[in-house]
Amino acid sequence: MEPKIEPRAAFHVVGLSGQVTPAQTTRIPELWSRFAPRMNEVSKRVDQRSYGLCLASSGEDAEAGCFTYVAGVEVSQIDAVPEGMIAVTVPTNTYAVFTHRGHVSQIKDTFGRALGQWLPAAHYRHVAAPSFEQYDERFNPRTSSGEIDLYLPVARD
């Protein structure tokens, strides 16, 4: 499991968000089901890729393992956010990029191996920034299978 290490400039995402706990990851597909029919409401979309952002929570939510998940698309600028959606700017960062292959339901296993196996053995540390999934033409939303790139924000030790 060797990732690509690559820098990525800041970018903007608009989408639907929800609070998720490790025991409630079934909320993520539900969020995508609600967002998919509304994608065309988002203006200034950059391309056809979609993003699943994992944003850290704070306080008691963080202690409970909660995080905010955003199902969204990249936009060139944030100027009009559809009702019920949010805008997030993902900051410039360096990422370890892992490619998940298979059904999306197994993506947490790939994240787990990245954090539990690769990271402790690498000369990198996880940094406080959004992690995200990038869905492109290699992923089939009808079958929920294919390849998904996982971006884990890192810095050299």
Secondary structure, 3 states (H helix, E strand, C coil): CCCEEEEECCEEEEEEEEEECHHHCCHHHHHHHHHHHHHHHCCCEEEEEEEEEEEECCHHHHHCCCEEEEEEEEECCCCCCCCCCEEEEECCEEEEEEEEEEEHHHHHHHHHHHHHHHHHHCCEEECCCCEEEEECCCEECCCCEEEEEEEEEEEEC
